[in-house]
Structures are given as structure tokens and as C-alpha cells.
Amino acid sequence: MKRPRPKAPPKIITGICTNCGSEVPESDIVMLSSSKDSAYRQLCGWCSNAQAAAAFGLNGFEQHRFEPVQVLDCAGVPHEFHFRTTLFGPGVALNASEIRNGFRSGYEFQVIGDSEEDPMILLGRLLEKIRRALAVKHLVPEVYGLRIEEHGVVRGIIGWDDDEEGLLPLLNVDGRKVTWDELGRMLMTYEGWQFKLEIRDKSEEV
Ligand SMILES: [Zn+2]
């Protein structure tokens, strides 16, 4: 009998920044059009922020390369977060993405600050937000699938589901992918109950 071949790990897609020449993950690539010839240039997040700061005249903007950080969830499981800064006009967004086996997968967080805010203070706010979120679980795995925790609250991020061609969302709850169908099945435990659905920006506290 033939032994099944082990699956090759998925390849990490990267891109080269046309400004500094560094190779970065595709998620950190920004396509910027030049005002001279309207051609697009591929820049890393760092160079794109530096160019945006110069264009906006933000002399006080400073960016920092944050090292990845591990945060334990309430079950004692470590989650590794990588950070990405994005400057947008008067504000700056600091994003934390969980990385598993080299890929963005799991929890995603964001805080927004002033473009001249101390990056370390912004990081402190983001880490507090991550710790608060990881201290709570919303779903419990059971033999027949997931169920909603006793507290009856589900927080998550609405994502794109390729399998549904974008017609139904793929949710990210407790750092795991949850289909719309799965959530529907979990809700049927509460048939006849009320519910409240609130939609908030990624940077807000829910
Ligand atoms: Zn660059």
C-alpha cells in the first residue's frame, strides 16, 4: 500500500520593495501611484509610511519596528503577534496580526492614534487590548461542533469567505474561522430568544 505523501507546507508569498529592496510578506506591500507618470510602484509598509509622512509634512511622525510578541490566552495557549504601522493622513493605525506557521491566521487587532503619538504608547494600548480580548473565550468546542459560551456574547471580525464567493461572511471568533452556517447552528440552541447585533470599526473596543 502506498503511503500518502506529506503535504508540502504552503509557500509564503513575498514582494520586493522598489525603494529599499527589502523582501516582505505580500500583506505588507502597498502599491503607490506616482504623480509624475501615474505608474504604480511596489513599496513596503515602512517606505510607504515614510513617503506619506513627507507628503503630508508630518515631521513629528516616527515609526518603530516592533519585535513579535507572544500573549497567552485564558487557556494558557501562546499566540504570536506581528505588528504593522499604517499612516493615513492625520492618523496612524497600529495593527497586530497573529502568525501561525509563517502565515497571518487567527486573531487580528488594531488601535488608532495621532500621527505624532509615541509609537511605544500606541503599542502599550494595543497590547492591553490584545490581553483583554484573549482573556475571554466566546465559543466552546463540543462533540457535535461549537457552542456559544454561557455568557451569551460573541465578538469577532467579519471576513471574506472564498467558498461563498463573498455572499456570506467568514467570521473570525476566538482566533478561529467560523462559517455563517456554523454560527447559525449555534444560534439554534437559543430558538425563541432575542439577540442584539452591533457592528463596530476594527479599532474600537467591543
Ligand atoms: Zn521599503
Residues whose N, C-alpha, C, O or C-beta is under 5 A from the ligand:
A	BS01	ZN	C17 N19 C20 G21 C44 C47
